[in-house]
Amino acid sequence: MAITASILETDVFTVLRAYLLTLVSVPVIRTPVNRAAMPLGDFIALSPAGMKRLGTNTDAYPTITTETILQPTEITVRVDCYGASACDSAQLIAATFRDEFGVDAFIASGFDIAPLYTTDALQMPVVTGEDQYLERWTFEAVMQFNPVTTVTSGSTGTPSVPNLIDVLTTYGA
Protein backbone atom coordinates (compact mmCIF):
# COMPACT_ATOMS: atom_id res chain seq x y z
CA MET A 1 0.00 0.00 0.00
CA ALA A 2 1.35 3.43 -0.93
CA ILE A 3 0.24 6.67 0.70
CA THR A 4 1.21 10.12 -0.63
CA ALA A 5 0.11 13.68 0.11
CA SER A 6 -0.18 16.45 -2.49
CA ILE A 7 0.90 19.25 -0.11
CA LEU A 8 3.31 18.88 2.79
CA GLU A 9 4.07 21.31 5.63
CA THR A 10 7.40 22.05 3.96
CA ASP A 11 5.51 23.12 0.81
CA VAL A 12 3.46 25.62 2.84
CA PHE A 13 6.62 27.10 4.39
CA THR A 14 8.37 27.22 1.01
CA VAL A 15 5.46 29.12 -0.59
CA LEU A 16 5.18 31.54 2.36
CA ARG A 17 8.95 32.16 2.40
CA ALA A 18 9.04 32.78 -1.36
CA TYR A 19 6.18 35.27 -0.99
CA LEU A 20 7.91 37.12 1.87
CA LEU A 21 11.13 37.36 -0.14
CA THR A 22 9.22 39.32 -2.81
CA LEU A 23 8.37 41.92 -0.13
CA VAL A 24 11.47 42.28 2.02
CA SER A 25 15.21 42.35 1.45
CA VAL A 26 16.20 40.50 4.62
CA PRO A 27 16.85 36.78 5.16
CA VAL A 28 13.77 34.65 5.93
CA ILE A 29 14.51 31.49 7.96
CA ARG A 30 12.50 28.67 9.47
CA THR A 31 12.78 27.97 13.19
CA PRO A 32 13.38 26.34 15.55
CA VAL A 33 17.03 25.75 14.77
CA ASN A 34 18.70 24.48 17.93
CA ARG A 35 22.28 25.36 18.79
CA ALA A 36 22.50 27.95 16.05
CA ALA A 37 23.21 31.61 16.60
CA MET A 38 20.65 34.16 15.44
CA PRO A 39 21.53 35.70 12.08
CA LEU A 40 23.32 39.05 12.18
CA GLY A 41 21.31 42.08 11.17
CA ASP A 42 17.62 42.21 10.30
CA PHE A 43 15.82 38.96 9.48
CA ILE A 44 12.44 37.20 9.61
CA ALA A 45 11.88 33.86 11.37
CA LEU A 46 8.95 31.54 10.57
CA SER A 47 7.72 29.03 13.17
CA PRO A 48 4.87 26.51 12.94
CA ALA A 49 2.17 27.48 15.44
CA GLY A 50 -0.69 25.06 14.76
CA MET A 51 -3.03 23.35 12.33
CA LYS A 52 -6.73 22.58 12.46
CA ARG A 53 -9.20 20.73 10.31
CA LEU A 54 -11.67 23.00 8.51
CA GLY A 55 -14.19 20.42 7.36
CA THR A 56 -15.07 16.80 6.88
CA ASN A 57 -12.93 14.75 4.52
CA THR A 58 -14.05 14.43 0.92
CA ASP A 59 -13.28 10.96 -0.41
CA ALA A 60 -13.11 9.95 -4.07
CA TYR A 61 -12.25 6.72 -5.86
CA PRO A 62 -10.66 7.61 -9.21
CA THR A 63 -9.71 3.96 -9.85
CA ILE A 64 -10.62 0.63 -8.31
CA THR A 65 -7.30 0.54 -6.40
CA THR A 66 -7.01 4.23 -5.48
CA GLU A 67 -8.73 6.42 -2.89
CA THR A 68 -8.16 10.17 -2.59
CA ILE A 69 -8.91 12.01 0.64
CA LEU A 70 -9.21 15.81 0.63
CA GLN A 71 -8.87 17.41 4.07
CA PRO A 72 -9.22 21.22 4.13
CA THR A 73 -6.75 22.46 6.75
CA GLU A 74 -5.92 25.79 8.39
CA ILE A 75 -2.24 26.31 9.23
CA THR A 76 -0.92 29.09 11.44
CA VAL A 77 2.67 30.29 11.15
CA ARG A 78 4.27 32.68 13.64
CA VAL A 79 6.18 35.42 11.82
CA ASP A 80 8.87 37.16 13.88
CA CYS A 81 10.47 40.23 12.28
CA TYR A 82 13.79 41.19 13.90
CA GLY A 83 15.96 44.30 13.75
CA ALA A 84 15.62 47.97 12.86
CA SER A 85 13.24 47.23 9.95
CA ALA A 86 11.04 44.84 11.98
CA CYS A 87 8.03 47.13 12.35
CA ASP A 88 8.09 48.14 8.69
CA SER A 89 8.41 44.52 7.55
CA ALA A 90 5.50 43.41 9.74
CA GLN A 91 3.28 46.19 8.40
CA LEU A 92 4.22 45.49 4.78
CA ILE A 93 3.49 41.78 5.13
CA ALA A 94 0.16 42.35 6.92
CA ALA A 95 -0.98 44.93 4.35
CA THR A 96 -0.35 42.68 1.35
CA PHE A 97 -1.03 39.19 2.75
CA ARG A 98 -4.79 39.04 2.14
CA ASP A 99 -4.76 41.62 -0.64
CA GLU A 100 -5.13 40.59 -4.28
CA PHE A 101 -1.33 40.92 -4.54
CA GLY A 102 -0.82 38.23 -1.89
CA VAL A 103 -3.58 35.94 -3.14
CA ASP A 104 -2.20 36.05 -6.69
CA ALA A 105 1.30 35.23 -5.43
CA PHE A 106 0.02 32.14 -3.62
CA ILE A 107 -2.00 31.03 -6.67
CA ALA A 108 1.13 31.39 -8.83
CA SER A 109 2.91 28.87 -6.59
CA GLY A 110 0.88 26.06 -8.13
CA PHE A 111 -0.10 24.66 -4.71
CA ASP A 112 -3.64 24.73 -3.31
CA ILE A 113 -2.67 27.22 -0.58
CA ALA A 114 -4.44 30.52 0.15
CA PRO A 115 -3.66 33.33 2.59
CA LEU A 116 -6.56 33.95 5.00
CA TYR A 117 -5.44 36.71 7.39
CA THR A 118 -2.77 37.95 9.77
CA THR A 119 -3.19 38.83 13.41
CA ASP A 120 -2.22 42.28 14.65
CA ALA A 121 1.53 42.70 15.09
CA LEU A 122 2.89 43.10 18.61
CA GLN A 123 6.23 44.51 19.67
CA MET A 124 8.05 41.86 21.69
CA PRO A 125 11.71 42.89 22.17
CA VAL A 126 14.29 40.19 22.78
CA VAL A 127 17.29 40.40 25.09
CA THR A 128 20.30 39.06 23.20
CA GLY A 129 23.18 37.01 24.57
CA GLU A 130 25.07 40.30 24.89
CA ASP A 131 22.30 41.72 27.15
CA GLN A 132 21.15 44.09 24.42
CA TYR A 133 17.56 44.67 23.36
CA LEU A 134 16.76 43.52 19.82
CA GLU A 135 13.62 44.90 18.25
CA ARG A 136 11.09 42.20 17.32
CA TRP A 137 7.59 42.51 15.93
CA THR A 138 5.57 39.28 15.91
CA PHE A 139 2.26 38.20 14.41
CA GLU A 140 0.60 35.10 12.99
CA ALA A 141 -0.06 34.41 9.32
CA VAL A 142 -3.03 32.09 8.81
CA MET A 143 -3.46 30.14 5.57
CA GLN A 144 -5.65 27.39 4.21
CA PHE A 145 -4.21 24.46 2.34
CA ASN A 146 -6.09 21.53 0.88
CA PRO A 147 -3.89 18.44 0.86
CA VAL A 148 -5.11 15.42 -1.04
CA THR A 149 -3.90 12.14 0.42
CA THR A 150 -3.80 9.30 -2.09
CA VAL A 151 -4.02 5.72 -0.86
CA THR A 152 -3.16 3.05 -3.41
CA SER A 153 -3.71 -0.61 -2.58
CA GLY A 154 -2.23 -3.61 -4.36
CA SER A 155 -5.61 -5.35 -4.51
CA THR A 156 -7.95 -5.29 -7.46
CA GLY A 157 -10.77 -4.58 -5.07
CA THR A 158 -12.89 -7.50 -6.37
CA PRO A 159 -14.34 -9.44 -3.46
CA SER A 160 -14.53 -13.21 -3.64
CA VAL A 161 -17.01 -15.17 -1.58
CA PRO A 162 -16.37 -18.94 -1.61
CA ASN A 163 -19.04 -21.64 -1.28
CA LEU A 164 -22.16 -19.66 -2.10
CA ILE A 165 -25.35 -21.64 -1.68
CA ASP A 166 -28.87 -20.94 -2.84
CA VAL A 167 -30.82 -20.71 0.43
CA LEU A 168 -34.24 -21.40 -1.15
CA THR A 169 -33.02 -24.53 -2.90
CA THR A 170 -31.10 -25.87 0.07
CA TYR A 171 -33.52 -25.01 2.90
CA GLY A 172 -36.83 -24.48 1.11
CA ALA A 173 -39.27 -21.62 1.31
Secondary structure, DSSP 8 states (H G I E B T S, - for coil): -EEEESS-HHHHHHHHHHHHHHH-SS-EEES--TT----SSSEEEEEEEEEEE-S--EEEEEETTEEEEE--EEEEEEEEEESTTHHHHHHHHHHHHTSHHHHHHHHHTTSSEEEEEE---EE--EE-TTS-EE-EEEEEEEEEE--EEEEE-SS-------S---HHHHH--
